[in-house]
């Protein structure tokens, strides 16, 4: 599985957006899909915190769905 890093999170947002005909989805939209707080996703992307537990599993599943391996 691909590691969850700030760079892979940004790439995930771009790829999810591209599937929907947008440049990317917002941090707020990713947070909504994960059931997380907007600030939590911001902290992950800034490298100030790391996703844990079910969030990691969900993010890895989402990455696999958009072809990130």
ABEGO torsion letter per residue (X at the ends): XBBBBAAAAAAAAAAAAAAAGBABBBAAAAAAAAGBBAAAAAAAAAGABBBBEAAAAAAAAAAAAAGBX
